Amino acid sequence: MDGRIRSIVAAALSAAFFAAAPAAAGPPAPFQEIVEVSEIGGLGRIEVRGKIGAALQRDEGTVAVLDTSRPTSPKVVGRYDTAQDSLDGDLAFSDDGRWLFYARQTSNFDEEGVHVLDVSDPANPTLAFYLPAGGAYRVQYIKQGDAHYLVLLDAIDGLVVSRFIPETGALIPVHIDPLPALKVGGPASAGLFYEPKDPKLGVPLLYVTTGRTGLQVFDYSDPIQPVQLGAWADIGLAEVEVDATKQSRIVYAATEYWFDKAIPPEVLALDATDLGKISVHKRLSTGAAPAEETFVQGMALKGRSLYVAQSGEGLLTFDTRSGRLGRRIRQEGTRNEQSGVMGAPYAYDVEVVGGSLYLADAALGTLASIRR
């Protein structure tokens, strides 16, 4: 191994990293790079904003800052360490990439909260502000005109909206919606998606999913006073992506497993064209039985392809029109000693950057760059 990076350069080697794909899907593309971010634990959420990215070292309370100027070859350039172990959490960048919001989640609510990091020097990320929170599970950055906001899903307080001051990095809470409180048990039971301008309504929409309330859709024209436009609550939901046009609105939401471990692991395609009559349009599933290593952890939507990080199943690609499963990719390797998950590999999150995909693994501690 050269430092902390292992390059996969030979097709013969890369073939060992792929599970068999259906013939209709064509030959799988090789890994471009595999970066070992953590040698002892696993990775959680990842986030990319232009030439800068971040990966959460979920078992260590550390955020790795990445240089993503070359999407095919990401590299770790800096780290922010809380010096405390953590469980899950979430990451979000400001629109200019200067600020990184780290929602830290542990087994002790007294140690949780949002860390606002100044990453203007990626090699030296520094803490600018800390907002205590009781279960910081999901964050979403929003900019409307000259105003900046951070939306937090908190297991104690619910949906918390804070005004963000980019001159100092401070967060000022301005709205709390207690309805989602105690309905968020972890990233596997929560999701946020922001649409700056819905093609159909012409207003900003915020999609919120939780493990007990399902889906809620808000008009976010005024983040201080959001207005609920629609809801779907048949089962609990987690990770969420949205495909909206002037003619239709499809919400892709993963089933959650924090509160109900008997729910089948799959992605529901909800028809939300009429926000007053949301219904199930399609189900995207591998047919796997409910188990920790089969549930959906992360998703990314690009065009008609939905990329799904599904624990031990690997990175899956679904055609959103037909609902069919195409390419399936799995890393191979040995589980890190302090990884907080069972088995290996354990696909946790996926990001799309140009012609590349980033796949974070919660067992191996690696970040893989894959050709789309």
C-alpha positions as CSV (number, residue, x, y, z in Angstrom):
1,M,0.0,0.0,0.0
2,D,1.3,3.4,-0.9
3,G,0.5,5.6,2.1
4,R,-3.2,5.5,2.6
5,I,-4.2,5.0,-1.0
6,R,-4.5,1.8,-3.1
7,S,-5.0,2.3,-6.8
8,I,-6.7,-0.4,-8.8
9,V,-5.1,-0.2,-12.2
10,A,-5.4,-3.6,-13.8
11,A,-8.6,-5.0,-15.3
12,A,-7.7,-8.4,-14.0
13,L,-7.6,-7.1,-10.5
14,S,-10.7,-5.0,-10.7
15,A,-12.8,-7.9,-11.9
16,A,-12.4,-9.5,-8.5
17,F,-14.3,-6.6,-6.9
18,F,-17.5,-7.2,-8.9
19,A,-20.4,-9.5,-8.3
20,A,-22.0,-11.0,-11.4
21,A,-24.4,-8.5,-13.1
22,P,-27.4,-9.5,-15.2
23,A,-26.4,-9.9,-18.9
24,A,-28.7,-7.0,-19.9
25,A,-26.7,-4.7,-17.8
26,G,-23.5,-5.1,-19.8
27,P,-20.0,-5.4,-18.4
28,P,-19.3,-3.6,-15.2
29,A,-16.8,-0.7,-15.3
30,P,-13.7,-1.0,-13.2
31,F,-12.9,0.9,-10.0
32,Q,-10.9,4.0,-10.7
33,E,-9.5,4.4,-7.2
34,I,-9.9,3.0,-3.7
35,V,-8.9,5.4,-0.9
36,E,-8.4,4.0,2.6
37,V,-9.8,6.8,4.7
38,S,-9.9,4.9,8.0
39,E,-7.6,2.0,9.1
40,I,-9.6,1.1,12.2
41,G,-13.3,2.0,11.7
42,G,-15.8,2.5,8.9
43,L,-17.2,5.3,6.9
44,G,-20.7,6.9,7.0
45,R,-22.1,9.7,5.0
46,I,-20.2,11.4,2.2
47,E,-20.8,14.8,0.6
48,V,-19.2,16.6,-2.3
49,R,-19.4,20.2,-3.4
50,G,-17.3,20.9,-6.5
51,K,-13.6,20.4,-5.8
52,I,-14.1,19.7,-2.1
53,G,-15.6,16.7,-0.4
54,A,-16.0,15.1,3.0
55,A,-16.4,11.6,4.5
56,L,-17.6,10.9,8.0
57,Q,-15.5,8.3,9.9
58,R,-18.6,7.2,11.7
59,D,-16.9,5.1,14.4
60,E,-14.3,7.6,15.3
61,G,-16.0,11.0,15.5
62,T,-13.7,12.3,12.7
63,V,-14.5,14.0,9.4
64,A,-12.0,13.5,6.5
65,V,-11.8,16.5,4.1
66,L,-11.2,15.4,0.5
67,D,-9.7,17.0,-2.6
68,T,-12.2,16.1,-5.3
69,S,-10.8,18.3,-8.1
70,R,-10.1,15.0,-9.9
71,P,-13.3,13.0,-9.4
72,T,-11.5,9.9,-10.6
73,S,-8.8,10.2,-7.9
74,P,-10.1,11.7,-4.6
75,K,-7.6,12.1,-1.8
76,V,-7.7,13.0,1.9
77,V,-6.1,16.4,2.6
78,G,-7.3,17.2,6.1
79,R,-9.2,15.9,9.1
80,Y,-11.4,17.2,11.9
81,D,-11.3,15.1,15.0
82,T,-13.8,15.5,17.9
83,A,-11.6,13.2,20.0
84,Q,-14.8,11.2,20.9
85,D,-16.3,8.1,19.5
86,S,-19.5,8.5,17.5
87,L,-22.1,6.5,15.7
88,D,-23.8,8.0,12.7
89,G,-24.5,11.5,11.6
90,D,-24.7,13.7,8.5
91,L,-22.7,16.2,6.4
92,A,-23.6,19.2,4.3
93,F,-21.6,22.0,2.6
94,S,-22.6,25.6,2.2
95,D,-23.1,26.8,-1.4
96,D,-19.6,28.2,-1.7
97,G,-17.9,25.2,-0.2
98,R,-16.3,27.2,2.6
99,W,-18.4,25.8,5.4
100,L,-19.0,22.2,6.3
101,F,-21.9,21.2,8.7
102,Y,-21.3,18.0,10.6
103,A,-24.3,16.6,12.5
104,R,-22.7,14.4,15.1
105,Q,-24.7,11.5,16.6
106,T,-23.5,9.3,19.5
107,S,-25.1,7.0,22.0
108,N,-25.2,10.0,24.5
109,F,-27.5,12.8,23.5
110,D,-25.5,15.2,25.8
111,E,-22.5,14.9,23.4
112,E,-24.4,15.4,20.2
113,G,-24.9,18.5,18.0
114,V,-23.9,20.4,14.8
115,H,-20.3,21.3,14.3
116,V,-19.8,24.2,11.8
117,L,-16.4,23.7,10.3
118,D,-14.4,26.3,8.3
119,V,-12.8,24.4,5.5
120,S,-11.5,27.3,3.5
121,D,-8.1,25.7,4.1
122,P,-9.0,22.0,3.5
123,A,-5.8,20.8,5.1
124,N,-6.7,22.5,8.3
125,P,-10.5,22.3,9.0
126,T,-11.4,24.3,12.2
127,L,-14.4,24.5,14.4
128,A,-16.2,27.9,14.1
129,F,-19.5,27.1,16.0
130,Y,-21.2,24.4,17.8
131,L,-25.0,24.0,18.2
132,P,-26.0,21.4,20.8
133,A,-28.7,18.9,19.7
134,G,-30.4,15.8,21.0
135,G,-29.8,13.4,18.2
136,A,-28.4,15.2,15.2
137,Y,-29.3,12.8,12.4
138,R,-29.8,14.7,9.2
139,V,-28.8,18.2,8.0
140,Q,-29.8,20.2,4.9
141,Y,-28.3,23.5,3.8
142,I,-30.6,26.0,2.2
143,K,-29.9,29.4,0.5
144,Q,-32.8,31.7,-0.5
145,G,-31.7,35.0,-1.9
146,D,-29.3,36.5,0.7
147,A,-30.5,34.3,3.5
148,H,-28.9,31.1,4.6
149,Y,-30.5,28.3,6.7
150,L,-29.6,24.9,8.1
151,V,-32.4,22.3,8.6
152,L,-31.7,19.7,11.2
153,L,-33.7,16.5,12.0
154,D,-33.3,16.1,15.8
155,A,-34.6,13.1,17.7
156,I,-35.6,15.3,20.7
157,D,-36.6,18.6,19.3
158,G,-37.9,17.5,15.9
159,L,-37.4,19.6,12.7
160,V,-35.1,22.5,13.7
161,V,-34.4,25.4,11.3
162,S,-31.5,27.7,12.1
163,R,-30.4,30.9,10.4
164,F,-26.8,30.6,9.3
165,I,-24.5,33.6,9.4
166,P,-21.8,33.0,6.8
167,E,-19.6,35.9,8.1
168,T,-19.0,34.1,11.4
169,G,-20.3,30.5,11.0
170,A,-22.9,30.9,13.7
171,L,-26.3,29.2,13.8
172,I,-29.4,30.9,15.3
173,P,-32.5,28.6,15.7
174,V,-35.5,30.3,14.3
175,H,-38.1,27.6,14.0
176,I,-38.9,24.2,15.6
177,D,-41.5,21.8,14.4
178,P,-41.9,19.2,17.2
179,L,-43.9,16.7,15.1
180,P,-40.9,14.6,14.0
181,A,-39.6,14.4,17.5
182,L,-38.7,10.9,18.7
183,K,-39.6,9.6,15.3
184,V,-36.0,9.7,14.1
185,G,-33.9,6.9,15.4
186,G,-30.8,7.3,13.2
187,P,-29.9,8.0,9.6
188,A,-31.6,4.7,8.7
189,S,-34.9,6.3,9.7
190,A,-34.6,9.8,8.4
191,G,-34.1,11.8,5.2
192,L,-34.1,15.4,3.9
193,F,-34.3,16.6,0.3
194,Y,-34.6,20.2,-0.8
195,E,-35.9,21.4,-4.2
196,P,-35.1,25.1,-4.7
197,K,-37.8,25.5,-7.2
198,D,-40.4,22.8,-7.8
199,P,-41.0,22.7,-11.6
200,K,-44.7,22.2,-11.1
201,L,-45.5,24.7,-8.4
202,G,-42.7,27.2,-8.9
203,V,-41.9,27.3,-5.1
204,P,-39.2,25.7,-3.0
205,L,-40.2,22.3,-1.5
206,L,-38.6,20.4,1.4
207,Y,-39.2,16.6,1.6
208,V,-38.9,15.1,5.1
209,T,-38.9,11.4,5.9
210,T,-38.8,9.7,9.3
211,G,-39.2,6.2,10.6
212,R,-42.7,6.7,12.0
213,T,-44.3,9.6,10.1
214,G,-43.3,8.4,6.6
215,L,-43.1,11.4,4.2
216,Q,-44.0,15.0,4.7
217,V,-43.7,17.7,1.9
218,F,-43.4,21.4,2.9
219,D,-43.7,24.6,1.0
220,Y,-40.4,26.2,2.0
221,S,-41.0,29.7,0.6
222,D,-40.5,30.9,4.2
223,P,-38.2,28.5,6.1
224,I,-39.3,30.1,9.4
225,Q,-42.9,29.2,8.7
226,P,-43.0,26.2,6.4
227,V,-46.4,25.0,5.2
228,Q,-47.2,21.3,4.9
229,L,-48.6,20.5,1.4
230,G,-48.8,16.7,1.5
231,A,-48.0,13.6,3.5
232,W,-47.8,9.8,3.2
233,A,-47.6,7.7,6.4
234,D,-48.2,4.0,5.6
235,I,-44.8,2.9,6.7
236,G,-41.6,4.6,8.0
237,L,-39.1,5.9,5.5
238,A,-35.4,7.0,5.5
239,E,-33.1,8.1,2.6
240,V,-35.0,10.2,0.0
241,E,-34.4,11.4,-3.6
242,V,-36.9,13.3,-5.8
243,D,-37.4,13.5,-9.6
244,A,-39.8,16.4,-10.4
245,T,-40.9,17.8,-13.7
246,K,-43.8,20.0,-14.7
247,Q,-45.8,16.9,-15.4
248,S,-45.0,14.6,-12.5
249,R,-43.3,14.3,-9.2
250,I,-41.8,11.0,-8.1
251,V,-40.3,10.5,-4.6
252,Y,-37.8,7.7,-4.1
253,A,-37.7,6.8,-0.4
254,A,-35.9,3.8,1.3
255,T,-37.9,1.8,3.8
256,E,-36.5,2.3,7.3
257,Y,-35.5,-0.4,9.8
258,W,-34.8,1.4,13.1
259,F,-38.3,1.2,14.4
260,D,-39.7,-1.8,12.5
261,K,-37.1,-4.4,11.5
262,A,-39.7,-6.5,9.7
263,I,-40.2,-4.0,6.9
264,P,-38.8,-5.4,3.6
265,P,-35.6,-3.6,2.4
266,E,-36.6,-1.7,-0.7
267,V,-37.0,1.7,-2.3
268,L,-40.6,2.9,-2.8
269,A,-41.3,5.1,-5.8
270,L,-44.1,7.4,-4.5
271,D,-46.3,9.3,-7.0
272,A,-46.5,12.8,-5.5
273,T,-47.7,14.6,-8.6
274,D,-50.8,15.5,-6.6
275,L,-49.4,16.3,-3.1
276,G,-52.9,15.7,-1.7
277,K,-53.0,12.1,-3.0
278,I,-49.6,10.6,-2.6
279,S,-49.5,6.9,-3.5
280,V,-47.1,4.0,-4.2
281,H,-46.2,4.0,-7.9
282,K,-43.5,1.3,-7.9
283,R,-41.3,-0.8,-5.7
284,L,-37.6,-1.2,-6.4
285,S,-36.3,-4.3,-4.6
286,T,-33.6,-7.1,-4.7
287,G,-36.0,-9.4,-2.9
288,A,-33.6,-9.6,0.1
289,A,-35.0,-10.6,3.5
290,P,-35.0,-8.0,6.3
291,A,-31.6,-8.0,8.0
292,E,-29.0,-5.4,9.0
293,E,-26.8,-6.3,6.0
294,T,-29.7,-5.9,3.5
295,F,-31.2,-2.5,4.2
296,V,-30.7,0.6,2.1
297,Q,-28.3,3.2,3.6
298,G,-27.7,5.8,0.9
299,M,-29.0,6.8,-2.6
300,A,-28.2,9.1,-5.4
301,L,-30.4,9.9,-8.5
302,K,-28.9,10.8,-11.9
303,G,-31.1,10.9,-14.9
304,R,-33.0,7.6,-15.1
305,S,-30.5,5.8,-12.9
306,L,-31.0,5.4,-9.2
307,Y,-27.9,4.3,-7.4
308,V,-28.5,2.5,-4.1
309,A,-26.0,1.6,-1.4
310,Q,-27.5,-1.4,0.2
311,S,-25.4,-2.7,3.1
312,G,-24.0,-6.1,2.2
313,E,-25.7,-6.1,-1.2
314,G,-23.3,-3.5,-2.5
315,L,-23.9,-0.7,-4.9
316,L,-27.0,-1.3,-7.0
317,T,-28.3,0.5,-10.1
318,F,-32.0,0.7,-10.8
319,D,-33.6,1.9,-14.0
320,T,-36.3,4.3,-12.7
321,R,-38.5,3.8,-15.7
322,S,-38.7,0.1,-15.7
323,G,-37.8,-0.5,-12.1
324,R,-35.3,-3.2,-13.1
325,L,-32.1,-3.9,-11.3
326,G,-29.0,-3.5,-13.6
327,R,-25.4,-3.4,-12.4
328,R,-24.5,-4.6,-9.0
329,I,-21.0,-3.8,-7.5
330,R,-19.4,-5.0,-4.3
331,Q,-16.0,-4.2,-2.8
332,E,-14.1,-7.0,-1.2
333,G,-12.0,-6.8,1.9
334,T,-11.6,-7.5,5.6
335,R,-13.8,-5.7,8.2
336,N,-11.9,-3.1,10.2
337,E,-11.5,-4.0,13.9
338,Q,-13.5,-1.1,15.3
339,S,-16.1,-1.0,12.6
340,G,-19.6,-0.7,14.2
341,V,-21.3,-2.9,11.7
342,M,-21.6,-6.6,11.1
343,G,-20.0,-8.3,8.1
344,A,-18.0,-6.8,5.2
345,P,-18.3,-5.2,2.8
346,Y,-21.0,-2.8,4.0
347,A,-22.0,-0.2,1.4
348,Y,-23.2,2.9,3.3
349,D,-23.5,6.0,1.0
350,V,-23.1,7.0,-2.6
351,E,-22.5,10.3,-4.4
352,V,-22.6,11.1,-8.1
353,V,-19.9,13.5,-9.4
354,G,-19.8,14.0,-13.2
355,G,-19.0,10.6,-14.7
356,S,-18.0,9.1,-11.4
357,L,-19.6,7.5,-8.4
358,Y,-18.2,7.6,-4.8
359,L,-19.1,4.7,-2.6
360,A,-18.4,4.7,1.1
361,D,-18.0,1.5,3.1
362,A,-18.9,1.3,6.8
363,A,-16.9,-1.9,7.3
364,L,-13.8,-1.5,5.2
365,G,-13.2,2.2,5.9
366,T,-12.7,2.9,2.2
367,L,-14.0,5.4,-0.4
368,A,-14.2,3.9,-3.9
369,S,-14.3,5.9,-7.1
370,I,-16.3,4.1,-9.8
371,R,-17.0,4.9,-13.4
372,R,-20.7,5.4,-14.1
